[in-house]
Amino acid sequence: MRKIVTYSIYSLVMACMIGSLSISLTSCQEEEGPSQVVLLSFGPSGVHHGDEITFFGQNLDKVTAIVLKPNVEISKSSFKSVTAERINIIVPETAEAGTVILKTPKGDIESKTILNFEVPVVIESITAEAKPGTNITITGEKINWIEEITFPSDLTIKKDDFVSRSLTEAVVTVPLEAQTGFLIFRLGGTKGMTFGTEEQLVVTVPTVTTVEPSSIRHTHELTITGTNLDLVTAVKFEGGTEVGKGNFTSHSETEIKLAVPATAKTGALTLKQASPVELTTPTLTIILPAGSALSPSPAKPGEDEITITGTNLDLVAKLILPGAGDVLAASFISHTATEIKLAVPASAIQGAIDYVTIHGYAGPLGVVLRLPPTGSFPTLDYYIYKDGLQSGWTAYGGWGHVSQSYTNTENPANGSMAIKSVFNDQWGAIQIKNDGSADIFAGYNYLVFYVLVVGQDSEIIVQINTNNDYYPPAFTKDKYHQIVVPLADLPGSNSVSELRIKNNNASAGTNNTIVFIDEIGLTIDEPLGLLPDLVAPIYTDQVNDTHFGVGGGWGGATTTMNSDENQRGGTVSIKATYVGGGGGAAQFGSWGRPPLPTAGMQFLSFSILGGTGTDGKTIQIGIKPTTDGATSNAQVTIRAGKWTDFSIPLADLGNPPSIGELVFQDTGWSGTVFIDHIGLQ
């Protein structure tokens, strides 16, 4: 290290100028006697070590010695000169600032003012790196004149707390709170001069080599290895829980063992020490229950048993079903690490299932209990079947099916009854006829009905009269789907004698496929679809204020949250008017509330009706997992004058763990739209 030289500049130090000092007292106020020693002054100012200093007074020839701080005694024989009026001495190198004592045969006389010095301090070396709690050494000249050393963050060590201190060396313990940085020295003198080091003192910090195991259950023991780990005062887990060193299982310089708290979440660990410098480890995965599937879906409360499959389900102490509350593990029908079976309570409603572990940790299981649809059905202009055959339609034979019932109450889509048929070959069909006019379909444009196939994805065939086939799109199992058949695409609809609906994926004698059909009829206009049953609503006539507030949007767009002009369901909808330029409206944000979890959800669903001039325009939907997160976007195309239902897969939006903000933006056009029935499915 390069030498650092500094000088302390001070003013003249004067002793008591008037009066006398008693040989037994330190006061200058005592009455003088003819033989008393009297100290009047000493100087000059600005004295250096090795300089000559003069004491003025009376009867000074009786002084036997002079003592300078800290305990430097100069005997009379070492005075440079002495008379009754003055004493001259050379200031020793070891002398320090402080009062002066004159020794006489009748006692000591102590000055009331301080003898100080102009001191050239030379720093020759400082320990380059040290661990908190260990010592650093400072060497040089006049080191004993260092009064204080300040570490970064204003950690000051005074000279009385130095380990040792001499003319050429000071040893100081590094505070536990210290961190790497420059040192500041304050010197003695009438003006306590300060200066700093040219290089930083490197303060040793802990390092982590391994965190094992990298995946762990709550309350199990975790081992952290590394160096200087004895400096660690606490380990903070993701989620905010800290374990102080007093609760470590074991603690050494190279290893920490501790039990994982029951509230810990997956994430990096933060190792704390007395200094503000913290150390972050790689991610520690907390092993938690995770559901992968639930069946049957939908399930009927009070009737069905559900099976939940997944991993680490043996950790579950209870499940929390929406509407039904706690279901304790003791009430499960069966319970393993990969499967839980339980009866659905009659009070259960649709929604995500949560869990509490055997260690008391609560979280979302990742599966959703879905119930049979309850959403509103669009009204048809003419009914063929609605809680029974209507308008003169009657059952007409059918073939190849094991059973057929037109008054079945097991699984209606709407109302109280649905047609149930069990097919055992590819030829079976629901077959109904009307003995009235052959042009019964005249004036209508669409045939509409709802179908559910149990246990398998499926497709059907629609026939008018005998073999005029129409193939609607295939659909998924175990839920009702709306089938819309444009009559223009259905041969024979201008002269109807019978209607057949066939299952198209049964095979001869082996299938026994169960099919439910409901709400068969005709419409003039293209019908609305089934209103989606939202598992987690965001807006249905009002905002889900548990998770969201409403923002004003931006870019000149305006939002009316309770417009009664158009509704997809309920009584009001959101009216958003855009002026172009990518303005945002219908803005929802958590803003101080918990974001809406998406565990077990598959779609972000909503409905939009376009106003005049908006046909074919696109709206951009933006979501954030939190109000501060990154935005994921998707676009949908709207139709003027018609409601369109949209379901965007959450996978297309980056599978966010939650929704903290949602906004609907124009893509550079002006106009008005209505938005309704927003939520997760």
C-alpha positions in Angstrom: 0.0 0.0 0.0 1.2 3.5 -0.8 2.0 5.6 2.3 -0.7 8.0 3.4 0.7 11.1 5.2 -1.6 13.6 6.9 -1.2 16.5 9.4 -3.5 17.8 12.1 -3.6 21.6 12.2 -4.5 23.2 15.5 -4.4 26.5 17.4 -2.2 27.6 20.2 -2.8 25.6 23.3 -2.5 27.8 26.4 -2.3 26.9 30.0 -3.9 28.7 32.9 -2.5 32.3 32.5 -3.5 34.0 35.7 -3.4 32.9 39.3 -1.5 30.0 40.7 -1.8 26.2 40.9 -1.8 24.6 44.3 0.7 21.8 44.6 -2.1 19.6 45.7 -5.0 20.9 43.5 -5.5 21.4 39.8 -7.2 24.8 40.1 -5.6 28.1 39.0 -7.6 30.0 41.6 -5.5 29.3 44.7 -3.7 32.2 46.5 0.0 32.2 45.7 2.7 31.7 48.4 6.4 32.7 48.2 7.5 29.1 47.7 4.6 27.7 45.7 5.1 26.4 42.2 3.0 28.5 39.7 2.4 27.5 36.1 1.5 30.5 33.9 1.7 29.2 30.4 3.4 26.8 28.0 4.0 26.9 24.2 4.6 27.6 21.4 1.6 26.7 19.3 2.0 24.2 16.5 4.6 22.1 18.3 5.8 18.9 16.6 7.2 15.8 18.2 10.9 16.5 18.7 10.4 20.3 19.0 11.2 22.3 22.1 8.4 23.5 24.4 8.7 26.1 27.2 6.8 26.2 30.5 6.6 29.7 32.2 5.8 30.3 35.8 7.3 30.7 39.3 9.5 28.4 41.4 9.7 26.0 38.5 13.1 25.0 39.6 11.3 22.9 42.3 9.6 20.8 39.6 11.1 17.2 39.7 9.5 15.9 36.5 6.9 16.6 33.8 4.5 13.9 32.7 2.9 14.1 29.3 0.0 11.8 28.1 -0.4 8.9 27.9 2.3 8.4 30.6 5.5 9.8 29.3 7.6 11.1 32.2 10.5 13.5 31.6 12.7 13.8 34.7 14.4 17.0 35.8 17.7 15.6 34.7 16.4 15.4 31.1 15.1 19.0 31.0 16.9 20.9 28.3 17.1 23.8 30.8 15.4 24.9 34.0 15.2 28.1 36.1 12.7 29.4 38.6 10.8 31.1 35.7 11.0 28.6 32.9 11.5 25.0 31.9 12.5 23.9 28.4 12.0 20.3 27.3 12.1 18.3 24.0 8.7 16.7 23.2 9.2 12.9 23.1 7.8 11.0 20.0 5.5 9.0 22.3 3.8 12.0 23.8 0.1 12.4 23.0 -2.5 15.1 23.4 -3.7 15.8 26.9 -3.2 17.7 30.1 0.3 18.1 31.6 1.4 17.2 35.1 4.2 19.0 36.9 5.6 16.9 39.7 6.9 18.7 42.9 8.0 17.6 46.3 4.6 18.9 47.6 2.5 17.1 45.1 1.3 17.1 41.5 0.1 20.1 39.5 -2.2 19.3 36.5 -2.9 21.9 33.9 -6.5 22.7 33.0 -5.8 23.0 29.3 -4.5 20.5 26.8 -1.1 20.2 25.2 -1.7 19.3 21.6 0.4 18.6 18.6 0.7 18.9 14.8 1.2 15.3 14.0 2.4 13.8 10.7 0.6 10.4 10.5 1.9 7.9 7.9 -0.2 4.8 7.0 2.1 2.2 5.4 -0.1 -0.8 5.3 -3.6 -2.1 6.1 -4.9 -5.7 6.0 -6.4 -6.1 2.5 -9.2 -8.6 3.4 -10.8 -9.7 6.7 -13.7 -11.6 8.0 -16.2 -9.9 10.3 -15.2 -10.5 13.9 -11.5 -10.9 13.0 -8.7 -8.3 13.3 -7.1 -6.0 10.8 -3.7 -4.4 11.3 -2.7 -0.8 10.4 1.0 0.0 10.4 2.9 3.2 9.9 4.2 6.2 11.9 2.3 8.1 14.6 -0.4 5.4 14.5 -1.1 6.1 18.1 -2.7 9.4 17.0 -5.6 7.7 15.3 -8.6 8.4 17.5 -11.3 6.6 15.5 -11.7 4.3 12.5 -15.1 4.3 10.7 -16.1 1.4 8.5 -18.8 1.7 5.8 -22.3 2.3 7.0 -20.9 4.6 9.8 -19.6 1.8 12.0 -17.1 3.7 14.2 -14.5 2.1 16.4 -13.0 4.4 19.0 -9.4 4.1 20.2 -10.4 2.7 23.6 -11.9 -0.2 21.7 -8.9 -1.0 19.6 -7.4 -4.4 20.3 -4.0 -2.7 20.6 -2.4 0.7 19.7 1.2 1.8 19.5 3.3 4.4 17.7 3.7 2.1 14.7 0.7 -0.2 14.8 -3.0 -0.5 15.6 -5.0 -3.7 15.7 -8.8 -3.4 15.3 -11.6 -6.0 15.2 -13.8 -5.8 12.1 -17.4 -5.2 13.2 -19.8 -8.0 12.4 -22.0 -5.5 10.6 -19.1 -4.4 8.3 -19.1 -4.6 4.6 -16.6 -4.0 1.9 -15.6 -0.3 1.5 -13.2 2.5 2.3 -12.0 3.2 5.9 -12.1 6.7 7.4 -9.6 7.7 10.0 -10.0 10.6 12.5 -6.8 11.9 14.1 -6.2 13.6 17.4 -5.5 17.3 17.5 -7.3 20.6 18.1 -9.2 20.0 14.9 -9.9 16.3 14.5 -8.8 15.9 10.9 -10.1 13.0 8.9 -8.9 11.1 5.8 -9.8 7.9 4.0 -7.9 5.0 2.6 -7.1 4.8 -1.1 -8.2 1.2 -1.4 -11.2 -0.7 -0.1 -11.1 -3.1 2.8 -12.5 -6.3 1.4 -14.9 -7.8 4.0 -15.3 -11.6 3.6 -18.9 -12.8 3.0 -20.3 -16.3 3.1 -20.5 -18.4 -0.1 -22.9 -21.3 -0.9 -21.6 -24.5 -2.6 -24.7 -26.7 -2.4 -28.3 -26.7 -1.1 -29.5 -30.3 -0.6 -31.9 -31.7 -1.4 -33.0 -29.3 -4.1 -36.6 -30.6 -3.7 -37.9 -31.1 -0.2 -41.0 -31.4 1.9 -42.0 -29.1 4.7 -40.4 -29.8 8.1 -37.7 -32.0 6.5 -34.0 -31.2 7.2 -32.1 -29.0 4.6 -28.3 -28.9 4.4 -26.5 -25.8 3.1 -22.7 -26.1 2.5 -20.2 -23.4 1.7 -17.6 -21.2 3.3 -17.8 -18.7 6.1 -21.4 -19.8 6.9 -20.7 -19.1 10.6 -21.5 -15.4 9.6 -25.0 -16.3 8.7 -27.6 -15.1 11.2 -30.8 -16.2 9.5 -32.1 -18.1 6.4 -35.1 -16.5 4.7 -37.4 -18.7 2.6 -39.6 -17.7 -0.3 -42.8 -16.5 1.3 -41.1 -14.5 4.0 -40.5 -17.0 6.7 -37.1 -16.6 8.4 -35.2 -19.2 10.5 -32.8 -17.6 12.9 -29.4 -19.2 13.7 -30.7 -20.1 17.2 -33.1 -22.5 15.5 -30.6 -24.1 13.2 -30.1 -27.8 13.8 -26.4 -27.3 13.4 -24.2 -24.4 12.4 -20.5 -24.3 11.5 -18.2 -22.4 9.2 -18.9 -24.9 6.3 -22.4 -26.2 7.0 -25.9 -25.2 8.1 -28.6 -27.7 8.9 -32.2 -26.6 9.5 -35.8 -27.8 9.2 -37.8 -26.3 6.3 -40.6 -24.2 7.9 -44.2 -25.3 7.1 -44.9 -21.9 5.4 -42.0 -22.0 2.9 -42.7 -21.6 -0.8 -40.7 -22.7 -3.8 -38.0 -20.1 -4.5 -34.5 -18.9 -3.7 -33.2 -18.8 -0.2 -31.7 -15.6 1.2 -28.9 -15.9 3.7 -28.6 -13.0 6.1 -25.7 -11.8 8.2 -25.1 -9.0 10.6 -24.1 -6.7 7.7 -26.7 -5.7 5.2 -25.0 -7.8 2.5 -27.3 -10.8 1.7 -26.6 -14.0 -0.2 -29.1 -15.6 -2.6 -29.1 -19.3 -3.4 -30.5 -21.2 -6.4 -34.2 -22.1 -6.3 -35.3 -24.6 -3.6 -38.4 -26.6 -4.7 -40.9 -27.2 -2.0 -42.7 -30.5 -2.6 -46.5 -29.9 -2.5 -49.6 -31.7 -3.5 -50.5 -31.2 -7.1 -53.7 -32.4 -8.9 -53.5 -33.3 -12.5 -57.1 -34.5 -13.3 -60.5 -34.7 -11.8 -63.3 -37.0 -13.0 -66.1 -37.2 -13.6 -66.3 -33.6 -14.9 -68.9 -32.3 -14.6 -69.9 -33.9 -11.3 -73.2 -33.7 -9.5 -73.2 -32.5 -5.9 -74.8 -34.9 -3.5 -74.6 -37.8 -6.0 -71.2 -38.3 -7.6 -67.9 -39.5 -6.3 -64.9 -37.8 -7.8 -61.4 -39.1 -8.3 -58.5 -36.7 -8.1 -55.2 -37.9 -9.5 -51.9 -36.2 -9.1 -48.6 -36.3 -7.1 -47.8 -36.0 -3.4 -51.4 -36.2 -2.5 -50.5 -38.1 0.7 -49.5 -34.7 2.1 -53.2 -33.5 2.0 -54.8 -33.2 5.4 -58.0 -31.7 4.0 -59.5 -30.4 0.8 -61.5 -27.2 0.6 -64.4 -27.5 -1.9 -66.1 -24.3 -3.1 -69.4 -23.9 -1.3 -68.9 -27.0 0.8 -65.8 -26.0 2.9 -63.5 -28.5 4.5 -63.5 -32.2 3.6 -61.0 -33.9 6.0 -58.8 -36.7 4.8 -60.5 -39.0 7.3 -63.7 -38.6 5.2 -62.0 -39.6 1.9 -63.2 -42.8 0.3 -59.6 -43.6 -0.5 -56.3 -41.7 -0.2 -52.8 -42.4 -1.7 -49.9 -40.4 -2.9 -51.4 -40.4 -6.4 -55.2 -40.5 -5.9 -58.0 -39.2 -3.7 -61.6 -40.4 -4.0 -64.4 -38.5 -2.2 -68.1 -37.9 -2.4 -69.1 -34.5 -3.6 -71.0 -32.7 -0.8 -74.5 -31.6 -1.8 -73.6 -28.0 -0.9 -70.6 -27.9 -3.4 -70.6 -25.3 -6.1 -68.4 -24.9 -9.2 -64.8 -23.7 -8.6 -61.2 -24.4 -7.9 -60.3 -26.9 -5.1 -57.8 -25.9 -2.4 -55.9 -28.0 0.1 -54.2 -27.8 3.5 -51.3 -30.1 4.1 -50.4 -32.2 7.1 -48.0 -29.4 8.0 -50.7 -26.6 7.8 -49.6 -25.2 4.4 -52.6 -24.0 2.2 -52.7 -23.7 -1.5 -54.6 -24.4 -4.8 -54.6 -28.1 -5.8 -54.7 -27.2 -9.5 -58.0 -28.9 -10.4 -61.5 -27.5 -10.7 -64.8 -29.0 -9.7 -67.2 -28.4 -12.6 -70.9 -28.9 -12.2 -73.5 -29.6 -15.0 -74.2 -26.4 -16.9 -76.7 -24.0 -15.5 -76.2 -21.1 -17.9 -79.2 -19.6 -19.8 -80.3 -21.2 -23.0 -81.3 -19.1 -26.0 -85.0 -19.1 -26.8 -85.9 -21.0 -30.0 -88.6 -19.9 -32.4 -90.1 -23.4 -32.7 -89.6 -26.4 -30.4 -89.5 -30.0 -31.4 -88.4 -31.2 -28.0 -88.4 -29.3 -24.7 -89.1 -31.3 -21.6 -90.9 -33.8 -23.9 -91.8 -33.9 -27.6 -93.7 -30.7 -28.8 -95.7 -29.4 -31.7 -97.1 -32.8 -32.8 -93.8 -34.6 -33.0 -93.8 -38.2 -31.9 -91.2 -41.0 -31.4 -90.9 -43.1 -34.5 -89.3 -46.5 -33.9 -85.6 -46.2 -34.1 -83.3 -49.1 -34.4 -80.2 -50.7 -33.1 -80.3 -49.2 -29.6 -80.7 -50.9 -26.3 -83.0 -48.4 -24.8 -84.5 -45.0 -25.6 -86.4 -42.7 -23.3 -87.9 -39.3 -24.1 -88.8 -38.5 -20.4 -85.4 -39.2 -18.8 -84.6 -36.9 -15.9 -80.9 -38.0 -15.3 -79.1 -35.3 -17.2 -81.2 -32.5 -18.8 -79.4 -29.7 -20.5 -82.2 -27.3 -19.5 -85.5 -27.9 -17.7 -86.3 -31.3 -16.2 -86.0 -33.9 -18.9 -83.8 -35.0 -21.9 -83.8 -37.8 -24.5 -81.6 -40.6 -23.4 -80.4 -43.4 -25.8 -77.9 -46.2 -25.4 -76.4 -47.2 -28.8 -74.7 -50.5 -29.5 -74.1 -50.1 -33.2 -73.3 -47.5 -35.8 -76.8 -47.6 -37.2 -78.8 -46.5 -34.2 -80.6 -43.2 -34.2 -83.1 -41.0 -32.4 -86.0 -41.1 -34.8 -89.0 -38.8 -34.6 -91.7 -37.7 -37.0 -94.4 -35.2 -37.5 -97.6 -36.1 -39.3 -98.4 -32.5 -40.1 -97.3 -30.4 -43.0 -94.2 -31.6 -44.9 -92.9 -28.0 -45.2 -92.8 -27.6 -41.4 -89.2 -26.2 -41.7 -90.2 -23.5 -44.1 -89.4 -20.0 -43.0 -86.7 -21.1 -40.6 -83.0 -21.0 -41.2 -81.4 -23.2 -38.5 -82.0 -26.5 -36.7 -80.6 -26.3 -33.1 -80.2 -29.0 -30.5 -77.9 -29.9 -27.6 -76.1 -33.2 -27.2 -73.9 -34.8 -24.6 -72.0 -38.1 -25.1 -70.8 -39.9 -21.9 -67.3 -41.1 -21.6 -65.8 -40.4 -25.1 -65.3 -37.6 -27.5 -67.8 -38.0 -30.3 -69.5 -36.9 -33.5 -73.1 -37.3 -34.8 -75.0 -37.4 -38.0 -78.2 -35.4 -38.7 -80.6 -36.7 -41.2 -83.8 -35.4 -42.7 -86.1 -38.2 -44.0 -83.8 -41.1 -44.9 -80.2 -40.6 -45.9 -79.6 -36.9 -46.4 -76.6 -36.7 -44.0 -75.2 -33.6 -42.3 -72.0 -33.9 -40.2 -71.6 -31.2 -37.5 -68.2 -30.8 -36.0 -66.9 -33.4 -33.5 -67.2 -32.5 -29.8 -65.7 -33.5 -26.4 -67.2 -35.9 -23.9 -69.2 -35.4 -20.8 -70.6 -31.9 -21.4 -73.5 -30.5 -23.4 -72.6 -28.9 -26.8 -74.8 -26.7 -28.9 -75.3 -28.1 -32.5 -76.4 -25.6 -35.1 -77.3 -27.0 -38.5 -77.9 -24.4 -41.3 -81.0 -25.7 -43.1 -79.5 -24.6 -46.4 -76.9 -27.2 -45.9 -79.3 -30.0 -44.9 -80.8 -31.8 -47.9 -84.5 -32.5 -47.7 -85.4 -29.8 -45.2 -87.9 -28.4 -47.6 -90.1 -31.5 -47.2 -89.7 -33.1 -43.9 -91.2 -36.5 -42.9 -88.8 -37.4 -40.1 -85.7 -36.3 -38.2 -82.9 -38.6 -37.2 -79.9 -37.9 -34.9 -77.4 -40.7 -35.1 -74.2 -41.4 -33.0 -71.4 -41.8 -35.5 -68.7 -43.6 -33.5 -70.6 -46.6 -32.2 -69.5 -50.0 -33.5 -71.7 -53.0 -34.1 -72.7 -54.8 -30.9 -69.8 -53.5 -28.7 -70.2 -49.8 -27.9 -73.2 -49.2 -25.7 -72.6 -45.4 -26.0 -74.9 -43.2 -23.8 -76.1 -40.1 -25.5 -78.4 -37.3 -24.1 -80.2 -34.9 -26.5 -82.2 -31.9 -25.4 -83.8 -28.6 -26.5 -84.4 -29.5 -30.2 -85.9 -26.7 -32.3 -85.8 -24.2 -35.1 -84.7 -20.5 -35.4 -84.9 -17.8 -38.0 -81.7 -16.0 -36.9 -78.4 -17.6 -36.0 -78.8 -18.5 -32.3 -76.5 -17.5 -29.5 -74.5 -20.3 -28.0 -74.8 -21.6 -24.5 -73.8 -18.9 -22.1 -70.6 -20.2 -20.6 -70.6 -21.3 -17.0 -67.7 -19.3 -15.5 -65.8 -21.0 -12.8 -64.1 -17.7 -11.6 -66.1 -14.7 -12.7 -64.4 -11.4 -13.4 -67.5 -9.5 -14.6 -71.1 -10.7 -14.6 -73.3 -7.6 -14.1 -70.7 -6.4 -11.6 -67.0 -6.6 -11.0 -65.5 -9.4 -8.8 -64.3 -6.9 -6.3 -62.5 -9.5 -4.2 -59.8 -9.5 -6.8 -60.3 -6.5 -9.0 -60.9 -2.8 -9.1 -61.9 -0.9 -12.3 -59.5 1.5 -14.0 -60.2 4.4 -16.3 -58.3 3.1 -19.3 -56.3 5.4 -21.5 -55.9 6.9 -24.9 -59.2 8.7 -24.8 -61.3 5.5 -24.5 -64.3 5.7 -22.2 -65.9 2.9 -20.2 -69.4 2.5 -18.8 -69.5 -0.5 -16.5 -73.3 -0.8 -16.2 -74.8 -0.1 -19.6 -78.4 -1.5 -20.1 -78.3 -1.2 -23.9 -77.2 -4.7 -24.7 -76.6 -7.8 -22.5 -75.2 -11.3 -23.2 -76.5 -12.4 -19.8 -78.0 -10.7 -16.8 -79.2 -7.0 -16.9 -76.2 -4.9 -17.8 -72.9 -5.0 -19.7 -69.7 -3.0 -20.3 -69.9 -0.3 -22.9 -66.5 0.6 -24.3 -66.0 3.5 -26.8 -62.6 3.8 -28.5 -61.1 6.8 -30.4 -58.3 4.8 -32.0 -54.5 4.7 -31.4 -54.5 1.6 -29.2 -56.6 3.0 -26.4 -57.5 0.8 -23.4 -61.0 0.4 -21.9 -62.7 -2.1 -19.6 -59.6 -2.2 -17.5 -59.5 -4.4 -14.4 -56.6 -4.5 -11.9 -56.0 -6.1 -8.6 -54.4 -2.9 -7.2 -54.0 -3.8 -3.6 -56.1 -7.0 -3.8 -54.9 -10.5 -4.3 -54.7 -11.4 -8.0 -57.2 -14.0 -9.3 -55.6 -17.5 -9.2 -55.7 -19.6 -12.4 -54.9 -23.0 -11.0 -57.1 -25.6 -12.7 -58.5 -23.1 -15.2 -58.3 -23.6 -19.0 -59.8 -20.5 -20.6 -60.3 -16.8 -20.3 -63.9 -16.4 -21.6 -65.9 -13.3 -22.5 -68.5 -12.1 -25.0 -68.4 -9.0 -27.3 -71.0 -7.3 -29.4 -69.8 -4.9 -32.0 -71.4 -1.5 -32.6 -72.0 0.2 -35.9 -68.9 0.1 -38.2 -66.9 -2.5 -36.1 -67.6 -5.6 -38.1 -64.3 -7.4 -38.8 -62.3 -5.2 -36.4 -60.0 -6.7 -33.8 -59.7 -6.2 -30.1 -56.5 -6.9 -28.3 -56.8 -8.6 -24.9 -53.9 -8.0 -22.5 -53.3 -9.7 -19.2 -50.7 -9.5 -16.5 -50.2 -12.1 -13.7 -49.8 -9.1 -11.3 -50.2 -5.4 -11.8 -46.4 -5.1 -12.2 -45.9 -8.2 -14.4 -45.2 -8.6 -18.1 -48.2 -8.4 -20.5 -49.4 -11.3 -22.6 -51.7 -10.5 -25.5 -54.3 -12.1 -27.8 -56.6 -10.7 -30.5 -60.2 -11.6 -31.4 -62.4 -10.5 -34.3 -65.7 -8.9 -33.5 -69.0 -8.9 -35.4 -71.2 -5.8 -35.6 -74.7 -6.3 -34.1 -74.1 -9.8 -32.9 -72.7 -11.3 -29.7 -69.7 -13.5 -30.1 -68.5 -15.8 -27.3 -64.7 -16.2 -27.0 -62.7 -18.6 -25.0 -58.9 -18.0 -25.2 -56.8 -20.9 -23.9 -54.7 -19.7 -21.0 -51.8 -21.6 -22.7 -52.0 -19.0 -25.5 -51.5 -16.3 -22.8 -48.4 -17.9 -21.3 -50.2 -20.0 -18.6 -50.1 -17.1 -16.0 -50.4 -18.3 -12.4 -52.9 -15.5 -11.8 -54.5 -12.6 -13.4 -53.7 -9.2 -11.8 -54.7 -7.0 -14.7 -57.0 -7.4 -17.7 -57.6 -4.8 -20.4 -59.4 -4.6 -23.8 -57.7 -2.4 -26.4 -58.6 -1.2 -29.9 -56.1 -1.9 -32.6 -56.2 1.5 -34.3 -59.9 2.1 -35.0 -62.7 4.0 -33.4 -66.1 2.8 -32.4 -68.2 1.2 -29.6 -68.4 -2.4 -28.4 -70.3 -4.1 -25.5 -68.4 -6.6 -23.4 -70.1 -9.1 -21.0 -69.7 -12.3 -19.0 -66.0 -12.2 -18.4 -64.2 -14.9 -16.4 -62.2 -18.1 -16.2 -63.3 -21.6 -17.1 
